[in-house]
Structures are given as structure tokens and as C-alpha cells.
Amino acid sequence: KFGWYVIRKKVFGVANLAPYVPDFHRAFEHFCIHTGGRAVIDVMQEALKLSDYDIMPSRYTLRRYGNTSSASVWYELNLW
């Protein structure tokens, strides 16, 4: 699918082509999203088309510990 997207976009010059977003659920079971704030999590959820369940550890970590920078991954992994 990505190959066709590139061909249509670059070779044929199709304008206003929506960006290709793969189904990340086919490759990953869990997602660790940077807990830099609610807006960061919301944007990542929308861009990657993730469900509320997928981002639940990130939201919980943000609520419980706040913005912990890159250390937030360890807090999120602790939830699983």
C-alpha cells in the first residue's frame, strides 16, 4: 500500500492525496507514547489511529506522575 501511495504521489503527481498511515496493530501489541502532555497524546492518537485502550497507559502515567520526560516509558511499561 505504501508503494502505491508513493507512486501516485511522486510519479503521477496526484494532488491532495491523504497521507498513508499503516495499521500499526498488525506489528505491535502495545504503544508507549511520550507523556509530554494531553495535547501530545491526543495528536499521536489521532495521527496513528489508536484506540483509547491503546493509549491508556500513557494517559495514566501522565495523570499519576506528570511529564517525566523520556523516563515515562519505564512507568508505562510497569503497567503491563
N, C-alpha and C positions, 0 to 999 in steps of 0.2 A: 504494500500500500504506500509506503513511504517513497519507493522508487517511482511509482506513478505520479505521486504528488510533485516530486522534483522535476520529472519530465514535463508535466503540464505547466508548471510554474516557470521553469528556466528555458525549455526548448520551445514550447508553444506560446509562452508569454501570456498565459491566462491571467487576467486581472481579477482582483477581488476574490482570490481563492483563499478560503479559510485555512488556517494552518493545520497540519496533520498532527493529531495528538493520539499516540498509540494507547492501547488498553493495557495499562501497567499492571492490572490484576493478573494478567497471563504470565508475568515474570516474577512478581513479588507478592508475598503474603502480607507483609507489614510495611508501614511507611513511617519514617522518622522525619518530621518537618521541623525546621528551626522555629523555636518558640519566641521569636523576636517581638511578638505582639499579635493581637487578634487579627489585625489587618493582614499581616504576613500569612497567617494560617488560612484566612479566607481567600486570599489571592491564589495560594498554592492549591487549595481545594478546588477552586473553580477552574484553574488552568489545567490541572491534571485530571479533572473529572473524578474526584474521590468522594466517597460517601462520608456521612457524619461518623460512621463507625470507624472508617479508616483513619480519621484524624483525631479520634477521641483521646489517645494517649498524649498527643501534642497539646490539646486544649486542657487536659487535666494537669499536665506538667506546668503549663503557663499559669493556671489558676493556683496551683499549690506552691510552686517555687518562684514564679515570676520569670523574667527574662534572664536566663542563666548562661547566655551566650552559647558557645559550642558544647558546653558541658551538659546541655539539656538532653542530648542523645542518651546519655547514661541513665538519666532519670526516666526517660521514655522506655528504654529497654527494660528497666526494672519492673515496669508494669506488666510485661508479658511473662 
